[in-house]
Amino acid sequence: MTKNVLTYAEAIKEGIREEMRRDKSVFVMGEDIHISNNTVTRGLVDEFGKERIKHMPICELGFSAVAVGASVTGMRPVVEIMYPDFLLLAADPICNQAAKLRYMSGGQFHAPVTYRVASSGMGAGGAHHSQSLEALPLHFPGLKVIYPSTAYDAKGLIKSAIRDEDPVVFFEHKLLYSVKEEIDEEEYMIPIGKGIIRREGKDLTLVSYGNMAKLSLEVAEELAKEENIDVEVYDPRSLRPFDYEQLLKSIEKTGKLIIVEEDTKIGGVGAEIAATVAEEGLFLLEAPIKRIAGKETPAPAGKRGHSFVVPNKEQIKQTIKDYLSK
């Protein structure tokens, strides 16, 4: 099988390009979409033109709502939300309209919109451009929420998201955009709602997603060499629906669970995972669930300030060692 080396951003672009070539109802819209600061959509206008790569005014509420209307008429919009914080501006059309359209119409209509959210602030965005808000859309039945941690998964999942008949919120971590990986040249897709074990282990289960999954895997490999600690790393890839069946099988093997997320701990994805595991797999656990999360503060501007707020490798590593020593 032929493979190409692509970055995370390039992999998403290839997935979008393949779907646009396959289906003329697919189009892209967003701010600075022709230039594309994060490079994902850069160059697509040269192939598909301005009719299908639509540069929009600075109004997430407006064009996110336009996408819902377009989807009802048979189109499949791919909407870019440039910063995670701007998801709040687009919350009504996404959470209150797209998510509920199938239910409210008795199945007569649906909203196959993919909302791409460039998440995290890369350490310099400040309080209005750096939040991790992946827990927000989890609250709304009707939405699917995806957060890939690798370029391979990002391509396969963006294709699945675009083809899905329901609205999908697709998070992309900005620090992953430049990470390279070998990608199959032949077409492939990854089903929404299917997690993956990134590393087999026996001492504990560490579950994470996005950039934190990447860091967690690196920590697991280092601990295996330095401390002979064998960590199993589970990446759900999809946050709603969530593959709890696979996670519980992992916990049954290890008996311990640590959850790592960049979002704040209160009301975060980790809280939902911990609550569900406590409900459905309490007696699989040999120790309390441990959560590692961002600090309860607005994101400071600048990389130095941001580094104090977001979990890092040393924090994850030390938490694991302390957890297993008790």
N, C-alpha and C positions, 0 to 999 in steps of 0.2 A: 504494500500500500504506500503510495507516494505521500510524503509529508513536507510541509513548509514550516519554517520558523517564523512565527508571528507574535507580536506583542498582544497583550490583553485588549488594547484599544483596536488594533488591526483585526483581531479575531471577531470582535463585535461588528466591525464594519463589514467584514466578509460575510457574516451571517445575514446582516441587513441587505447587502448587495445581492446575495443569492435569492433571498425572498422577494426582492423587488424585481428581479429578472423572471422569477417564477410566476409572480402574481402582480398584475398591473393595478390591483386595488390597493397595494401597499404604497404609502408615501410617508415622507419624513417632514416634521415641522419643529421649529424651535428658534431660539435667539442665536444670532451669529452662526447659523447652521451651515452656511457655505464656508466660513473660515474655520469654525470648530476649534475652540481653544483646547479642548481635550483630544483633538485629532480624530475622533471616532467617525464623524461624517464628512471630514475633509476630502474633497475630490469627488464625492458622489454626484454633485451637481453637474460635473463635466459629462457624466454618462447619462444621467436621468433628467437633467434640465430643471429649471426653476418651478415647473408645474408640479413636480413630484418631490423636490427638495425645497421646502417652503421656509423662507426666512420670515420670522414673525416679530411683531413689536414686543417691547418689554411689558408683557401682561400675561403671566402664567394662568391667571384665572380665565382670561378670554380665550386663549388658544387651546387650553386644556378642555374647555367647554365645547369649542368648535370641533375638536376631535371626537367628542361623544356624538355630536350631531352627524358628523361625517360617517362614523361607524354604523349608525342606524340606516344610512342609505346604501350600505354595502361596501364601504371603504374600510381599510385596515391601517389607521394612522399609527405611526411610531413617533411619539412626542418626547423631546428632550427637555428635561428640567435641569438647568445648568448647575444649580447649587441645591444641596439637600434642603436647606431652609426654605427655598421657594416652593417646596411641596406644600407648605402651609397655605400659600397663596392659591394653590390649585386644589386645595382639599375639597371644596364643595363639588366641582364637577367630577372629581375622581371618586371620592368617598360617599357622596350623597346622591350622585346621579348615575355614573357608570356602574358602580357596584350594585345598584338597586334596580337597574333598568329591566333585567330579565324577570325579576320577581314582580315588579310593579306592573309589567305588561302581561303577566300571565304566560310568559314564554314567547310572546309574539315578537319581541325585539331583544337584541343583546348588543353589547358594546365591545367588540374585539379591538380594543385599543391597548397598545404597549406604551407605558410611561417609563422612560429611562431616566433614572435619577443619579446624577454624578455625586457620590456621597463622600463625606469627610471633607476636611478643609486643607489637607496637606500641610498643616502647621502654620498657615499664614492668613487664613481667611477671616479670623475674628469671630465674634459672637453671632453675626448675622449670615455667615457663609461657611460654617464648619460643623453643624450639628449632624449627629447620626440619628435619623428619624425612621429607621426601618420598622420600629415597633408601632408607629402610627397607623399604617394601613392594615396591620394585623387585626385591628379591632373591628373591621368592616366585612361581614359576610358578603361574598360576591366578588371580592378581590383575590387575586393570587399574587404572592410576593416572592420574588426570586433574588438571591444574592450570591453570585458565583465567585469563587476564589481563585480560579485558574483561567487561562486563556482558552484552553480546550473546552471547559464547561461553559464559558461565556458565549462562545459561538453556538454550541449545541442548544443552549437554553434560550438565546435570543430568537433563534429560529422557532423553537417550540412556543415561545411567548407570542410571536407575531401570528402564528397559525391558530392559537387558542381562541375559542369562541367567547371567552370572558375577558374582562380587563385585567391586565397584569402590570404590577409595579416592579420594575427591573432595576435593582440597585447595582451600581458600579463604583468600586472604591478607587478614588483618584490615584492612590499610591500604587495600584496594580496596573495602571494603564501602560506603563513602560516595561512590565515584566514579560519576558519572552518564553515561548514554549513551542514544541513541535506540534503541529496541527495537521490532521488528516486532510489531504487535498480533496478526497472524495466526500460527498455530502454525508453528514450524520446529524442526528438530533439526540438530545437528552431529555427524557420525560420529566415533566414538572412533578415534584413531589417525591422524588427518589434520591435519597442521600447516598453518601459514599464513605467507606472507611479509607482514609488516606494512609493510615499506618496501623498495622496490627500490633496489639500489645496486651499485657496481662495484668499490669499493676493498677491502672486506672483508666477511665474513659475521659478524654478531654474533647468537648464539643465546641466548635466555633465555626465562623463563616467569614467571607470576605477577606480583608487583609489580616485579620486576627487569626484566621485559619492558616494562612501562610506562616505567620510568626509562630503559631502553636506547633506546626509541623517541624519547623526549624528547632524549636526548643526540645521537642521530643527526640529528635535525632541527636542533639547535643547531650541530653541527659542519658541516653543509652550508652554513649561513648564515655562520658565523664563519671557517671554515678551508677551505671548498670541499672537504671530505672527504665522500665518498659511501658511506655505510654501508648495507648490506643487513641488515635486522632480521628474523630468523626466529623465530617462536613455535611450538613443537611442540604446545602445548595438551594433548597426551597424552604422558605420560612412559613408559607401557607399555600398549599398543604405541607405539613411537616411529616417526615418519615419516622414516626415514633417507634414503629415496629423494629426497625433496624437499630435504633438507639437503645431500646430496651434489651435487645439481644446482646449488645455490647456491654451494657451494665450488668447483665446476668453473668457475663464472663469475668468482669473485673471487680464488681461490687462497689465501685467508687466513681464519683462524677464531679468534674470541674467544668464550669461553663465560662468561656471567655468571650467578651463582647466589647466593642468600642463605645457603645451607647451607655448612658447612665444606668445605674442598677435599678432605681425605682421605676417600675412600670416598663422595664425593658424586655427584650426578647428572652434574655436569660431567666427573668422572673416567670415567664410563661412556660419555658422548658422545665424549670425546676418544679413548678406547680403540677404540671402534667405527669412528670416522672414520680412525684410524691403520691399522686392519685392512682397511677396505674402500675407503678413498679417499686413501691416503698420497701417491700420485703426483699427486693433484690439488692438493696443497698447495705453495705457493711459500715458506712460512715456517713455523716451529714453531707449534703450537697454543698459545694463551695462555688461561689461566683466571683469572677474577676471582671470589673467593668470600669468605664470612665468615671471620673470624679463628678460629684454633684455640683457643677459650676458651669456658667456659660463659658464657651471656648475663648481663651485669650488669643490675642493677635500675636503673630510671630511664632517661629518654630520652637524656640526655647520654652515659651509659655505653654504651647500646645503639648510639648513632651511631658509636662507634669500632669496633664489631664488624662491622656490616653494610655492604656496599658502598654507596657513594653516587654521585650523578651526577658530581661532580668527579673521583672516583677512576676511574670508567669512562671519562670523557672524556680524562683525562690518559694513561691506559693505552693508549687507541686512538692518540693522537697519538705517544706514544713507540714504539709497535709499528710504526707506518707510517713512522717516521723512520729506522728501522734499515736 
